[in-house]
Amino acid sequence: MAGEKSGEDLVSEYLDQNPELAQWVDTFRGYCETNKQWFARREFILRNMEAFPTVEPGVVPSSSSSSLDRLLSLSMVWANHVFLGCSYPQAVMDKIKEMG
């Protein structure tokens, strides 16, 4: 409908209001990701962060955070499925479809 913002617009507006969060999440962009792929994966990460309560936005963990690693891994699996057509074991596919 006219006047409604897309998901990408809402995420961009939210990140404009939260520059520290924007800077933090942008550290996870892959070198070879197109803008289209990154904006979609970034939205996936931001929308699913609350399901990983030990992920602290804006804080780069001093040691490996298994919760953050899992979120980032699932975001890559989701992006690979959506943009490249990759498939994974059914349990993983169910999880990313639920999160997507």
The 8 nearest C-alpha neighbors of each residue, nearest first, counted from 0:
[[1, 3, 2, 4, 5, 6, 8, 9],
 [0, 2, 3, 4, 5, 8, 6, 9],
 [1, 3, 0, 4, 5, 8, 9, 6],
 [4, 2, 1, 0, 5, 8, 6, 9],
 [5, 3, 8, 9, 2, 6, 7, 1],
 [4, 6, 8, 7, 9, 3, 10, 2],
 [5, 7, 9, 8, 10, 4, 42, 11],
 [6, 8, 10, 5, 9, 11, 38, 42],
 [9, 7, 11, 5, 6, 10, 4, 12],
 [8, 10, 12, 6, 11, 7, 13, 5],
 [9, 11, 13, 7, 12, 8, 14, 6],
 [12, 10, 8, 14, 13, 9, 15, 7],
 [11, 13, 15, 9, 10, 14, 8, 16],
 [14, 12, 10, 16, 11, 15, 9, 17],
 [13, 15, 17, 11, 21, 16, 12, 18],
 [16, 14, 12, 13, 17, 18, 11, 21],
 [15, 17, 14, 13, 18, 12, 11, 21],
 [18, 16, 14, 20, 15, 19, 21, 13],
 [19, 17, 21, 20, 15, 14, 22, 16],
 [20, 18, 22, 21, 17, 23, 57, 14],
 [19, 21, 23, 18, 22, 57, 17, 24],
 [22, 20, 18, 14, 24, 19, 23, 25],
 [21, 23, 19, 25, 20, 24, 18, 26],
 [24, 22, 20, 57, 21, 25, 26, 19],
 [23, 25, 21, 26, 22, 27, 20, 41],
 [24, 26, 22, 27, 28, 23, 21, 41],
 [25, 27, 24, 23, 28, 22, 29, 21],
 [28, 26, 25, 24, 29, 23, 71, 41],
 [29, 27, 25, 26, 37, 30, 32, 24],
 [28, 30, 32, 31, 27, 37, 26, 33],
 [29, 31, 32, 28, 33, 27, 37, 26],
 [30, 32, 29, 33, 28, 37, 36, 34],
 [33, 31, 29, 37, 30, 36, 34, 28],
 [32, 34, 36, 35, 37, 31, 38, 30],
 [33, 35, 37, 36, 38, 32, 39, 28],
 [36, 34, 33, 38, 37, 39, 32, 40],
 [37, 35, 33, 39, 34, 38, 32, 40],
 [36, 38, 40, 34, 39, 35, 41, 32],
 [37, 39, 41, 35, 40, 36, 34, 42],
 [40, 38, 42, 36, 37, 41, 43, 35],
 [39, 41, 43, 37, 42, 38, 74, 36],
 [42, 40, 38, 44, 43, 39, 37, 45],
 [41, 43, 45, 39, 40, 44, 46, 38],
 [44, 42, 40, 46, 41, 45, 47, 39],
 [45, 43, 41, 47, 42, 46, 48, 40],
 [46, 44, 42, 48, 47, 43, 41, 24],
 [45, 47, 43, 44, 48, 42, 49, 98],
 [46, 48, 44, 45, 49, 50, 43, 98],
 [49, 47, 51, 50, 45, 46, 44, 54],
 [48, 50, 51, 47, 52, 46, 54, 45],
 [51, 49, 48, 47, 52, 46, 70, 54],
 [50, 52, 49, 48, 53, 54, 66, 70],
 [53, 51, 54, 49, 50, 48, 55, 66],
 [52, 54, 51, 55, 66, 67, 64, 49],
 [55, 53, 52, 67, 51, 66, 56, 48],
 [54, 56, 58, 53, 57, 52, 59, 60],
 [57, 55, 58, 20, 54, 23, 24, 59],
 [56, 58, 23, 20, 19, 55, 59, 24],
 [59, 57, 56, 55, 60, 23, 54, 61],
 [58, 60, 61, 57, 23, 55, 56, 62],
 [59, 61, 62, 58, 64, 63, 55, 54],
 [62, 60, 59, 63, 64, 58, 55, 65],
 [63, 61, 60, 64, 59, 65, 67, 68],
 [62, 64, 65, 60, 61, 68, 67, 66],
 [65, 63, 67, 66, 68, 62, 60, 54],
 [64, 66, 68, 67, 69, 63, 70, 53],
 [65, 67, 69, 64, 68, 51, 54, 53],
 [68, 66, 70, 64, 69, 65, 54, 71],
 [69, 67, 65, 71, 66, 70, 72, 64],
 [70, 68, 72, 66, 67, 71, 65, 73],
 [69, 71, 67, 73, 72, 68, 74, 66],
 [72, 70, 74, 68, 73, 69, 67, 75],
 [73, 71, 69, 75, 74, 70, 68, 76],
 [72, 74, 76, 70, 75, 71, 77, 69],
 [73, 75, 71, 77, 72, 76, 40, 78],
 [76, 74, 78, 72, 77, 73, 79, 71],
 [75, 77, 73, 79, 74, 78, 80, 72],
 [76, 78, 74, 80, 75, 79, 95, 73],
 [79, 77, 75, 81, 80, 76, 82, 74],
 [80, 78, 83, 76, 82, 77, 81, 85],
 [79, 81, 85, 84, 77, 78, 83, 82],
 [80, 82, 78, 79, 84, 83, 77, 85],
 [83, 81, 79, 78, 80, 84, 36, 85],
 [84, 82, 79, 85, 80, 81, 78, 86],
 [83, 85, 80, 81, 82, 79, 86, 78],
 [86, 84, 80, 83, 79, 87, 81, 76],
 [87, 85, 80, 84, 88, 92, 79, 89],
 [86, 88, 92, 91, 89, 85, 76, 90],
 [89, 87, 91, 90, 92, 86, 93, 94],
 [88, 90, 92, 91, 93, 87, 86, 94],
 [91, 89, 93, 92, 88, 94, 87, 95],
 [92, 90, 94, 93, 89, 88, 87, 95],
 [91, 93, 89, 95, 94, 90, 87, 96],
 [92, 94, 90, 96, 91, 95, 89, 97],
 [93, 95, 91, 97, 92, 96, 98, 90],
 [96, 94, 98, 97, 92, 93, 99, 77],
 [95, 97, 99, 93, 98, 94, 92, 77],
 [96, 98, 94, 95, 99, 93, 92, 91],
 [99, 97, 95, 96, 94, 47, 43, 46],
 [98, 96, 97, 95, 43, 77, 94, 47]]
